[in-house]
Amino acid sequence: MNLTEKQIKKRIEKEKSIVIVGHRNPDGDSISSSLGLATFLKEKYPQKNIYCISSSPKYIKDMFPSPDEVDDDTFFKSLLIIVDVSDLDRVEDKRAMEHKNIICFDHHIENKKPPFLVLRDTSFISCSLLIFDFLIRKYSHMNKKIATYFYIGLITDSGRFLFDSSKKTFSLAKKLISYGVDYLPIYRQLYKKSASQLKFEGYVYSHYDVYKNITYLKMSKEEMEKNNFDFEMVSSSVNLLSDIDDRDIWVFFVEEEDHIKVELRSSRRDVQKVAIKFHGGGHKKASGCKIESFMKVQDVLDALLESEVI
């Protein structure tokens, strides 16, 4: 057990109240990491007050319970565990910016050293898998419900193993299944499509643009409102453009209230360095950032053309 892991385990054992939360615009890994850890700690320490305040992405909302509600007094007196993110301004609950007692589990590349204890390992495809690995090594305890949460996080962040087929990932996936995970219903849920999703996919494939080896889509608020497209569905669908005609970079530019959310993906290039240039971050082949307006799209595209092949 390394020093960071020892410190985290000690902090968790010490605190009587713990609040767990992930990042804004949650994905399957954020909610699965949060709920998997919260459920584990509730069973391991029934005398503690454990709260999970992460929300679920709409496309898998039926698979998870509603988030707990925590008042300010409880929130600030508790240990705050943030998962799948280490930048406080990206944490789903804005109160995190003012919290003084924080630990973190994250698998993203570090942009700047945060002022709190972080267990970070970028070799894990999902934060869920990182936390699962930590728990089974430190506590040797797991059950089907908890393992199922972590498995959902694994397969959503790995693109159902499309983006990571390493020996370590499959070994841990096998161990998750050994705890009784019934994966077929999970896959059925994830592969379900609504009429609105099909309409959106049709829109993407008839409106994307190409710039050299980049496939990209720009989506304005006006277009989303006109077509009744949900922001969460739009911003999480960048991989619809993956590897079209062997172009190795694909990007979504999605307008929010006061900025453009940018989702960067590649099969062969380091897009994380480009995300950092535009005040974002993430993984080498999957990152995100924000730009002020669509006027900056060309700047992002030009930066991506210079990205390193890995």
C-alpha positions in Angstrom: 0.0 0.0 0.0 1.6 3.3 -1.0 1.6 6.4 1.1 -1.3 8.1 -0.7 -3.5 5.1 -0.4 -2.6 4.7 3.4 -3.5 8.4 3.9 -6.8 8.1 2.0 -7.8 5.0 3.9 -7.0 6.6 7.2 -9.0 9.7 6.4 -12.0 7.7 5.4 -11.8 5.6 8.6 -11.5 8.8 10.7 -14.5 10.8 9.4 -18.0 10.2 10.7 -19.7 11.9 7.7 -18.7 11.6 4.1 -20.1 13.3 0.9 -19.3 11.9 -2.5 -19.7 13.8 -5.8 -18.4 13.7 -9.4 -18.1 16.2 -12.2 -20.6 18.5 -14.0 -22.4 17.1 -17.0 -22.0 13.6 -15.5 -21.3 10.5 -17.5 -21.6 6.8 -16.7 -18.2 6.7 -15.0 -18.8 9.7 -12.8 -22.1 8.4 -11.4 -20.9 4.8 -11.2 -17.7 5.8 -9.3 -19.7 7.9 -6.9 -22.4 5.3 -6.2 -20.1 2.4 -6.1 -17.9 4.0 -3.6 -20.8 5.4 -1.5 -22.5 2.0 -1.4 -19.3 0.2 -0.4 -18.6 2.7 2.4 -22.2 2.4 3.7 -21.9 -1.3 4.0 -18.3 -1.2 5.4 -19.0 1.5 7.9 -22.8 1.4 8.8 -22.1 3.8 11.7 -21.0 6.6 9.4 -23.3 9.0 7.4 -22.5 8.5 3.7 -24.1 10.7 1.1 -23.9 10.4 -2.7 -24.9 13.7 -4.3 -23.9 12.9 -7.9 -26.6 13.0 -10.5 -27.0 10.6 -13.4 -26.8 11.2 -17.2 -30.3 11.0 -18.7 -29.5 8.1 -21.0 -28.9 5.7 -18.0 -30.9 7.5 -15.3 -33.2 4.5 -14.7 -30.1 2.4 -13.7 -29.3 4.6 -10.6 -31.1 6.0 -7.5 -31.7 9.7 -7.1 -28.9 11.7 -5.5 -29.0 12.5 -1.8 -29.8 16.0 -0.7 -27.3 17.5 1.7 -27.7 20.8 3.5 -24.8 23.3 3.9 -24.1 22.4 7.5 -23.7 18.7 6.7 -21.8 19.3 3.5 -19.1 21.5 5.1 -18.7 19.3 8.2 -18.2 16.2 6.1 -15.2 14.8 4.4 -15.7 15.5 0.7 -14.6 12.8 -1.8 -14.6 14.0 -5.4 -14.3 11.3 -8.1 -13.5 11.3 -11.8 -12.4 15.0 -11.6 -9.7 16.9 -9.7 -10.5 20.5 -10.8 -12.8 22.0 -8.3 -14.5 24.3 -10.8 -15.6 21.2 -12.7 -17.2 19.5 -9.6 -21.0 19.1 -10.0 -21.7 20.8 -6.6 -20.3 24.3 -6.6 -19.9 24.3 -2.8 -16.8 22.2 -3.4 -15.0 25.4 -4.2 -15.2 26.4 -0.6 -14.6 23.1 1.1 -11.5 22.5 3.2 -11.5 18.8 3.8 -11.2 17.0 0.4 -9.8 13.8 -1.0 -10.0 12.7 -4.6 -9.9 9.7 -6.9 -9.1 10.5 -10.5 -7.7 8.9 -13.7 -7.2 12.0 -15.8 -3.8 13.5 -16.6 -3.0 16.2 -14.1 -2.9 19.8 -15.4 -2.0 21.4 -12.1 -1.4 19.9 -8.7 -4.6 20.3 -6.6 -4.4 21.5 -2.9 -5.8 18.2 -1.6 -4.9 14.5 -1.4 -5.4 12.7 -4.8 -5.1 9.1 -5.7 -4.5 9.4 -9.5 -3.6 6.7 -12.0 -3.9 7.5 -15.7 -3.4 3.8 -16.6 -7.0 3.1 -15.7 -9.5 3.6 -18.5 -12.2 4.6 -15.9 -12.3 6.1 -12.5 -14.7 3.3 -11.5 -12.0 0.7 -12.2 -9.4 2.7 -10.2 -11.7 2.8 -7.2 -12.6 -0.8 -7.5 -9.0 -1.8 -7.7 -8.2 0.3 -4.6 -11.1 -1.2 -2.6 -10.5 -4.8 -3.3 -6.8 -4.5 -2.4 -7.4 -2.5 0.8 -10.6 -4.1 2.1 -11.1 -7.5 0.2 -14.8 -6.9 0.3 -17.4 -6.6 -2.6 -20.9 -7.6 -3.5 -22.9 -7.8 -6.7 -24.6 -4.4 -6.4 -21.4 -2.5 -5.8 -19.6 -4.4 -8.6 -22.4 -3.7 -11.0 -22.0 0.0 -10.4 -18.3 -0.2 -11.1 -18.8 -2.4 -14.2 -21.2 0.2 -15.7 -18.6 2.9 -15.2 -16.0 0.7 -16.9 -17.9 -0.1 -20.0 -19.3 3.4 -20.5 -15.8 5.0 -20.3 -14.1 2.3 -22.3 -16.7 2.5 -25.1 -17.6 -1.2 -24.2 -13.8 -2.0 -24.4 -13.4 -0.3 -27.8 -10.9 2.3 -26.4 -9.1 -0.1 -24.0 -8.5 -3.8 -24.4 -5.5 -4.1 -22.2 -4.7 -7.2 -20.1 -5.2 -5.2 -16.9 -8.6 -3.9 -17.9 -9.9 -7.3 -18.9 -8.5 -8.9 -15.8 -10.3 -6.4 -13.6 -13.5 -6.8 -15.7 -13.3 -10.5 -15.1 -13.0 -10.0 -11.4 -16.0 -7.6 -11.4 -18.1 -10.3 -13.2 -16.9 -12.8 -10.7 -18.9 -10.9 -8.0 -22.1 -11.7 -9.9 -22.5 -8.8 -12.3 -25.3 -9.5 -14.7 -23.9 -7.7 -17.7 -26.5 -8.5 -20.4 -29.3 -6.3 -19.0 -26.7 -3.5 -18.7 -25.8 -3.8 -22.4 -29.5 -3.9 -23.4 -30.1 -0.6 -21.5 -27.0 1.0 -23.0 -27.9 0.0 -26.6 -31.5 1.2 -26.4 -32.3 4.2 -28.7 -35.2 6.6 -28.6 -36.7 8.2 -31.7 -35.1 11.5 -30.7 -31.7 9.8 -30.6 -32.2 8.4 -34.0 -33.2 11.8 -35.3 -30.1 13.3 -33.8 -27.8 10.7 -35.3 -29.4 11.4 -38.7 -28.7 15.1 -38.1 -25.1 14.5 -37.2 -24.4 12.3 -40.3 -25.9 14.9 -42.6 -24.4 18.0 -41.1 -20.8 17.2 -40.0 -17.9 19.0 -41.6 -14.4 17.9 -42.6 -11.1 19.8 -42.3 -8.2 17.8 -43.5 -7.9 14.7 -41.2 -10.6 16.1 -38.8 -14.3 15.3 -38.7 -16.3 17.8 -36.7 -19.8 19.1 -35.9 -20.9 22.5 -34.7 -24.2 22.6 -32.8 -25.7 26.0 -31.8 -28.3 26.5 -29.1 -30.7 27.6 -31.8 -30.3 24.3 -33.7 -30.8 22.3 -30.5 -33.9 24.1 -29.6 -35.3 24.0 -33.2 -34.8 20.2 -33.4 -35.6 19.6 -29.7 -32.2 18.0 -29.1 -31.2 17.6 -25.5 -27.8 19.2 -24.6 -26.6 16.2 -22.6 -27.4 13.8 -25.5 -25.6 16.1 -28.0 -22.5 16.8 -25.9 -22.0 13.1 -25.1 -22.3 11.8 -28.6 -19.0 12.9 -30.2 -18.0 9.3 -31.0 -20.7 9.1 -33.6 -18.0 10.7 -35.8 -15.2 8.3 -34.9 -12.7 7.3 -37.7 -15.0 8.3 -40.6 -13.0 7.6 -43.8 -10.0 6.9 -41.5 -9.8 10.5 -40.3 -8.1 10.1 -36.9 -9.5 13.2 -35.1 -13.2 14.0 -34.4 -14.7 16.9 -32.5 -18.0 18.3 -31.3 -18.4 22.0 -30.7 -21.6 22.5 -28.7 -23.0 25.9 -27.6 -23.9 26.4 -24.0 -25.1 29.6 -22.3 -21.9 31.6 -22.4 -19.3 29.4 -24.1 -18.8 26.5 -26.5 -18.2 23.1 -25.0 -15.5 21.2 -27.0 -15.2 17.4 -27.0 -12.0 16.1 -28.6 -11.3 12.5 -29.6 -8.7 10.7 -31.6 -7.6 7.2 -32.3 -3.9 8.0 -32.8 -3.1 11.5 -31.5 -2.5 13.3 -28.2 -5.5 15.7 -28.1 -5.0 16.3 -24.3 -2.3 18.8 -25.0 -4.6 20.7 -27.3 -7.3 20.7 -24.6 -4.8 22.2 -22.1 -4.0 24.9 -24.6 -7.7 25.9 -24.4 -7.9 25.6 -20.6 -9.2 22.0 -20.5 -7.8 18.6 -20.0 -8.5 14.9 -19.9 -6.9 11.9 -21.5 -4.4 11.7 -24.4 -7.1 10.4 -26.8 -10.2 11.8 -25.2 -10.3 15.3 -23.7 -12.5 18.4 -23.4 -12.2 22.2 -23.2 -14.2 25.4 -23.6 -13.9 28.2 -26.1 -15.6 31.6 -26.0 -17.4 31.4 -29.3 -17.6 29.6 -32.7 -15.1 32.2 -33.9 -12.4 30.1 -32.1 -13.3 26.8 -33.9 -10.6 27.3 -36.5 -8.0 27.9 -33.8 -8.8 24.5 -32.2 -8.8 22.7 -35.6 -5.4 24.2 -36.5 -4.0 23.2 -33.1 -5.3 19.6 -33.6 -3.5 19.3 -36.9 -0.3 19.9 -35.1 -1.0 17.3 -32.3 1.4 14.6 -31.7 0.9 11.1 -33.1 1.1 8.5 -30.3 
